[in-house]
Amino acid sequence: MKKIILYFLCFTLICLICMLCAGCDSPEEFIQVTTAIAKPGADLANLTWHGTIEALRIVEVSPNAGGKIDSILAVEGQTVRQGDALFMLDSADLQLQLKQAQAAQHTAQVAAANAAAAYRENTLVLPAQIARDDARENYLRLKTLYEASAVSEVEMNNAASRLETAEAQLNAAQINQKSNYENSQAQLSGAQVAVEIATKKISDCTVTAPIDGLVAKINVETGAFVSLQSQLLTLIDDSGLQVNIQVLETDIEQIEPGMVMDIQVQVLGETFAGTVKRIEPFGNARTGMFEVSVLLQETAKPPRLGLTADVRVSGIKPASTVFVPETAIIAEGDQIWVFVVENGSVYKRDVSIVNKKNAYLEVEGLSAGAEVVVNKSATLTDGVKVQVITWFAENN
């Protein structure tokens, strides 16, 4: 009886052990993955830049000649046009120099006219040419007589010598006549240049406005002596206003010429429309900033120069993109997706690529902070369990 009970207990124990073993699952295998966190996309909607209302140009006006200020023709606050006279320098000495140059020019004109007439009428050459022709005829006549033994050899040699002298005098006369003509023309040209220089110096005594604008400040008084480096007057180009802002290198690729901006002037409680006019091609190596000029659109009552302003991109919505490492992207045909880790498993998420930046891709279809797979030990399928063994280096 005791043996039966013992056998029964052993059998029951074995059955329990088998049942327990049957109820236990085999150890599950996990796919090992490396992940990265999706970074928020560049969001211009949350960016504000600060600047100051400025003129399009500020020009410091300097004279083209040194001298004493004879008169000031402009007043501060006056609007002037390009070419309007602003200052007059004393030109009394220059007027005398001009008269001297004009007198020299008149003398040169007379000399040049006489030389031209002599050249045209052959005045200097003609007498020498007649003398040469006479000497030639006499030589030929004596040569015939000499051959007939009617004249002596001495007479023949004298005739040849006179012909040679006459030809040399003719050649000299031709050279002299041409030289006189050319020299007179050169002297006339030099006299004309002297008059032009004297006239230009007098013209430079009138200091004119280089642009249309507003006279902001006059820096000299009548009677002051000035040089080419003197800044006589500050002229502001009042044809428009602008704000210069400094944009980080990480954001500059999103700014484009013509982009519409909102320019808020806090002290006025008003917001003005503007457009990006110019982007500096080179950034500041020390600060990593790029200067961007934003042109204010014309308004009925523009803000004053020097007021501070906040600049934002107009009408832009908060960014719905994120950055993920390029290795997270899986593409097959027209379909693009990533695997996102959630609660120890991976799930397929369709995305679309917006832009590429270095080793990252800007994509839509994910939320910032999503944990995406960038490397795996085996092929992934939707819902499979994974074990994260490391993080992408740039997340550390």
C-alpha positions, 0 to 999 in steps of 0.5 A: 500500500505504501509503495502504491502511494509512493508511485502515485506521488512520483507520477504526480510530481513528474506530471507537474514538472512536465506541465510547468516545462510545457507552460514556459516559452523558449527564450526570445531572440532580439534584433540589436539596433543602433538608434538616433533621436529625430531633431527638430527641423529649422523653424523660422517661425520662432526666430526674431532678429534685432536691428535698427532703422537705417537709410539706404546709404549715408554719403560723406561728401568731400571736395575734389580740390583743396582750398578755402570755403567761400560759401555754403549753399545748403542747410541741414534738413534740406532735400537736394538732388544729384548735381545740386551745388552744396559749397563754393571754394575760393577760385580767384587764383584759379580764374587768373590761371585760366586767363593765362592759359587762354592767352597762351592758347590764343598765341598757339592758335595763331602760330599753328594757323601760320604753320598750317598755311606755310605747310599747305602753300609750301612757303619754306620749301618752294624757294629752295626747290627753285634754287635746286632746279636752277642748279640742276639745269646749270649742271646739265648745261655745263656737263654737255659743254664739258663733254664737248671740251668747251668748259674746264673741269674746274667749272664742271666740278663747281656746278656739281658742288652747287647742285649738291648744296642746293639739294641739301638745302631743299631737303632741310627746308622740307624737314624744317617746314614739316617740323614747324607744322607738327610742333605748332600743332603740339603746342596748340594741343598742350595749350588747349589741355592747359585751358581744360585743366584750369577750367576743371580746377575752377569747376572742382571749386563747386562741390555738388551732391553725389546722390539725391538725398537729405542734408543731415549734417554740415561739418564746416563753416565759411572761411575754413580751409579744406583738403581732399580728405575733408568731410564737408557734409553728411548726405542721407539717401532718403529714397528708402529705409532698411534694417540690417540683421545678423543671421546665424550660419545655421539659418542663412540657407533658409533666407532668400532675396525677396522673402517677405518680412515683418518689421515691428517697431516697438516704440511706435507699436506698429509693424511694417512690411519689408523684403530681403534685399541683399544677403552678404556672400561671406559670413563673419568668421569670428561670429558665424553671422551673415548680414542680411539687409531688409528693405522697408516697403513704402508707407504713408508714415515711415519710421524715423532713422535710428529706431530699433526693430524686431524682424520676423519672417512674414506668414510662415507656419511652424516647421513640421519637419525633423532631421534624421541621419541619412542612414535611417532612411530606407527607400524602395521605389517611390516609397520612403520610410524609417523604423521607429522604436516604441516600447521595445519594438520597431514600427514602420513610418512613411516619410518624405524628404525635404532637404539634405544637410551634411549627414542629415536629411530633413523629412516630414512625417515624424515628430521631433524626439522620435527614436529612429533606427540607423543600424541593425543586426538583421532585417527588420519588420513591422512590430519586431522586438529590438534591443538598443545597443548604442546611440548614434554618435551625434546624439551623445 
